[in-house]
Amino acid sequence: MAFSSGNGNGNGGSGGGLTGRRSRRAGGTMSEMNVVPLVDVVLVLLIIFMLTAGAMEFGLEIEVPKVNQVRNSADELPVISITKSGELYLNEQAVNINALPEEIAKRFPGQTGVYVRADKGTVWDPIAQVVSALGEAKLEPRLVTQPMDSADR
């Protein structure tokens, strides 16, 4: 059994006429989209992107040594990165030193030069092993350095 509190005309007590129709429409279903959850999700994704953007930008953290002499080179060559712990990466992908010449030949056919980028805290042995392996494969190693600032001199 349903009860109505009003004057009995079914308009919720609003006297009828034009205002009765308006109140019925306003009390019905809304056809507007609620954007508050969408904005919440977008803001959370924006915060996550801002926090992870710094890590995506640099990749491997390798601090190359600084030198006085600077050579400008714009050659597009494969880059071998050597971390402080001696791990090898060929253009951001881990590689074994025994498979290094084959990987370079497979991924960069026809290349004769290779950039070697080692962290300045790396011990000499992994660097010497990479240079030796590249020499045996008839590849020219080009060591990556960083120019000295005027304050460092």
Secondary structure, 3 states (H helix, E strand, C coil): CCCCCCCCCCCCCCCCHHHHHHHHHHHCCCCCCCCHHHHHHHHHHHHHHHHHHHHHHHCCCCCCCEECCCCCCCCCCCEEEECCCCCEEECCEECCHHHHHHHHHHHCCCCCEEEEEECCCCCHHHHHHHHHHHHHCCCEEEECCEECCCCCC
